[in-house]
Amino acid sequence: MITLTDFLIVSAALFCIGLYMIVVKRNAIQILIGIELMLNAAILNLVAFGKYDKISNGGNLFALFAIVLAAATTAVALAIILNVYKKYKTIDPDKINNLRD
C-alpha cells in the first residue's frame, strides 16, 4: 500500500531535480522544464493530500486548475523563447543582455 509519505518523497525528489535544473542549466528550454518539474511536484502534493482527505476533493480540484494554468504558461513561455531565438539566434539567457529595441 502506498502511503502519503511515499507521495511526499517522490514529490520532494521531483522538486529538487527541477530546482537543480534551474540553477545549473544555461538553456532557456531546460530552465522551463525545471519549472515544470517543480510545478508537477506541487500538483502531486495536491493530489496526494486530496486522496487522503476524507472530507472533500479540494486538492484534486486545485490540481486540475494548476494543470490548466501550467499548460497556458508553457505555451506563452515557448512563444517568448521562439521570439527571442528568432531575434538573437540563441536561447542562452546569459548571452541575451539587451531586450529593448
C-alpha positions as CSV (number, residue, x, y, z in Angstrom):
1,M,0.0,0.0,0.0
2,I,1.3,3.4,-1.0
3,T,1.2,5.9,1.9
4,L,1.2,9.7,1.9
5,T,4.8,9.7,2.9
6,D,5.7,7.9,-0.4
7,F,4.0,10.5,-2.4
8,L,5.7,13.3,-0.5
9,I,9.1,11.7,-1.0
10,V,8.6,11.4,-4.8
11,S,7.3,15.0,-4.8
12,A,10.3,16.3,-2.9
13,A,12.6,14.4,-5.3
14,L,10.9,16.0,-8.4
15,F,11.1,19.4,-6.8
16,C,14.8,19.0,-6.1
17,I,15.5,17.8,-9.6
18,G,13.6,20.8,-11.0
19,L,15.4,23.2,-8.8
20,Y,18.8,21.7,-9.8
21,M,17.9,22.1,-13.4
22,I,17.0,25.8,-12.9
23,V,20.2,26.5,-11.0
24,V,22.7,24.6,-13.2
25,K,21.4,24.8,-16.8
26,R,22.1,27.7,-19.1
27,N,19.4,26.8,-21.7
28,A,16.1,28.5,-21.6
29,I,14.2,25.4,-22.6
30,Q,15.9,23.3,-19.9
31,I,15.1,26.0,-17.3
32,L,11.4,25.8,-18.5
33,I,11.5,22.1,-18.0
34,G,12.9,22.6,-14.5
35,I,10.0,24.9,-13.7
36,E,7.5,22.4,-15.0
37,L,9.0,19.7,-12.8
38,M,8.7,21.9,-9.8
39,L,5.1,22.6,-10.7
40,N,4.4,18.9,-11.2
41,A,5.8,18.2,-7.7
42,A,3.3,20.7,-6.3
43,I,0.5,19.1,-8.2
44,L,1.5,15.7,-6.9
45,N,1.3,17.1,-3.4
46,L,-2.2,18.4,-4.1
47,V,-3.4,15.1,-5.5
48,A,-1.8,13.1,-2.7
49,F,-3.4,15.3,0.0
50,G,-6.7,15.1,-1.9
51,K,-6.6,11.3,-2.0
52,Y,-6.0,11.0,1.8
53,D,-8.5,13.8,2.7
54,K,-11.8,12.1,3.5
55,I,-13.9,15.3,3.7
56,S,-13.7,16.9,0.2
57,N,-11.9,16.7,-3.2
58,G,-10.5,20.2,-2.9
59,G,-6.9,19.0,-3.6
60,N,-7.9,17.4,-6.8
61,L,-9.8,20.5,-8.0
62,F,-6.8,22.7,-7.2
63,A,-4.6,20.2,-9.1
64,L,-6.8,20.4,-12.1
65,F,-6.6,24.2,-12.1
66,A,-2.8,24.1,-11.7
67,I,-2.5,21.7,-14.7
68,V,-4.6,24.1,-16.9
69,L,-2.5,27.1,-15.8
70,A,0.7,25.2,-16.4
71,A,-0.3,24.4,-19.9
72,A,-1.2,28.0,-20.6
73,T,2.0,29.4,-19.1
74,T,4.1,26.8,-21.0
75,A,2.6,27.9,-24.3
76,V,3.3,31.5,-23.5
77,A,6.9,30.7,-22.4
78,L,7.6,28.7,-25.5
79,A,6.3,31.6,-27.7
80,I,8.6,34.0,-25.9
81,I,11.6,31.6,-26.3
82,L,10.9,31.3,-30.0
83,N,10.7,35.0,-30.5
84,V,13.9,35.5,-28.6
85,Y,15.6,32.9,-30.6
86,K,14.4,34.5,-33.8
87,K,16.0,37.8,-32.8
88,Y,19.2,36.7,-31.1
89,K,19.8,33.3,-32.6
90,T,20.4,31.8,-29.1
91,I,18.4,30.6,-26.2
92,D,21.2,31.0,-23.6
93,P,19.9,33.5,-21.0
94,D,23.5,34.7,-20.2
95,K,24.1,35.8,-23.8
96,I,20.8,37.8,-24.1
97,N,21.6,41.1,-22.4
98,N,19.5,43.7,-24.3
99,L,15.8,43.1,-24.7
100,R,15.0,46.7,-25.5
101,D,14.8,47.6,-29.1
